[in-house]
Amino acid sequence: NMEPQEQSAENASTSTEGGDSTTATDIRCYHFLQEYRQCISSFSQFHQYYIYGKFADCKSIKRKIKNCIKWRTFNSEEAGRALMDSLQEEKSNMHTQDPVWEYRDSPASDWKK
């Protein structure tokens, strides 16, 4: 009786390893709840303020939670589509931030001082 559950859990973990695209069956709403709790924590908010000069906006995570619950509870195709779109957008924006340092071709002119 326990084998099918273990097998399905094993399949779900392998489908998300290595950067593969997330499927609808891999999504669990509690992951978004944990992400939201972390986002609204005082530590995280002050860290965001220290790094970026403004507090983090957690509205997008809250929207993901609402869409996930609608999708899981009521099988809302619209909510499921919105959730998958937001996850895809988040994934594509993951590495598009500007770099902190400027790249150089040679050392600075005052390097040997």
Disulfide bonds with the S-S distance in Angstrom:
Cys29-Cys68 2.04
Cys39-Cys58 1.89
